[in-house]
Amino acid sequence: MTSRTLVMLVLAITCGVLMKESNGHPCSSTFFSALIQLIPCRASVVPFSSVPPSEACCASIKALGQPCLCVLVNGPPISGVDRNMALQLPDKCTANFEQCEFGK
């Protein structure tokens, strides 16, 4: 097992623990747990990407939900992620989300 695979496994386990402790809300309004759920969308949110979101990405976005996506948009900068492209994922995945407002 490579160190990168091990790190991803630890992050996935941590996300699972955070989700169980969230009292029913999948991201528990935390930046870290919401970011973990965005991993399947990585190819679609890198700057200047033309890669459409995969089925796994769309499933993650729909599971993530609008409040958690807004947590990401309004959180600290994410290296290698274009926030505007992340905001387009709900439309591309036909998820019926309200728009996130910056700074809220």
C-alpha positions in Angstrom: 0.0 0.0 0.0 1.5 3.4 -1.0 1.6 6.2 1.5 -0.9 8.2 -0.7 -3.4 5.3 -0.5 -2.9 5.1 3.2 -3.5 8.8 3.6 -6.7 8.6 1.5 -7.9 5.6 3.6 -7.3 7.5 6.9 -9.1 10.5 5.5 -12.1 8.3 4.4 -12.3 6.7 7.9 -12.1 10.1 9.5 -14.9 11.4 7.3 -17.0 8.4 8.3 -16.5 9.1 11.9 -17.3 12.8 11.4 -20.5 11.9 9.5 -21.7 9.6 12.3 -21.1 12.3 14.9 -23.0 14.9 12.9 -26.4 14.2 14.3 -27.8 13.4 10.8 -26.1 16.2 8.9 -23.5 14.7 6.6 -20.9 17.4 6.8 -21.7 18.7 10.3 -20.9 22.1 8.9 -17.2 21.3 9.0 -14.9 22.3 6.1 -12.8 19.1 6.4 -15.6 16.6 6.2 -17.2 18.5 3.3 -13.9 18.5 1.4 -13.5 14.7 1.8 -16.8 14.3 0.0 -15.6 16.4 -2.9 -12.7 14.0 -3.7 -14.6 12.1 -6.5 -15.0 15.5 -8.2 -11.4 16.4 -8.2 -10.9 16.1 -12.0 -13.9 18.3 -12.6 -12.9 21.2 -10.3 -9.2 21.7 -11.1 -8.7 25.1 -12.8 -9.5 25.2 -16.5 -10.8 21.6 -16.5 -13.2 20.5 -19.2 -13.8 17.1 -17.6 -17.6 16.6 -16.9 -18.5 15.3 -13.4 -18.6 11.5 -13.1 -21.5 9.6 -11.8 -19.5 9.1 -8.5 -19.0 12.9 -8.4 -22.6 13.6 -8.9 -23.6 11.1 -6.2 -21.2 12.8 -3.8 -22.5 16.2 -4.6 -26.1 15.1 -4.1 -25.1 13.4 -0.8 -23.1 16.4 0.2 -26.0 18.8 -0.2 -26.2 22.6 -0.6 -25.3 23.6 2.9 -22.1 21.5 2.9 -21.1 22.8 -0.6 -21.5 26.3 0.8 -19.2 25.4 3.7 -16.6 24.6 1.1 -17.2 27.7 -1.0 -16.9 29.9 2.0 -14.0 28.1 3.7 -10.3 28.5 3.3 -8.7 28.3 -0.1 -8.3 24.8 -1.5 -5.2 24.2 -3.5 -6.0 23.0 -7.0 -9.8 23.6 -6.7 -11.5 26.3 -8.7 -14.4 27.4 -6.4 -16.5 28.6 -9.4 -16.2 25.2 -11.0 -17.2 23.6 -7.8 -20.3 25.9 -7.7 -21.3 24.6 -11.1 -21.4 21.0 -10.1 -25.0 21.0 -8.8 -26.2 22.2 -12.2 -24.0 19.8 -14.1 -25.2 17.0 -11.8 -28.9 18.1 -12.0 -29.0 18.6 -8.2 -31.7 21.1 -7.3 -29.6 23.4 -5.0 -30.0 27.0 -4.1 -27.0 29.2 -4.9 -24.4 29.6 -2.2 -23.6 33.1 -1.1 -20.0 34.1 -0.6 -19.2 35.1 3.0 -22.2 33.3 4.6 
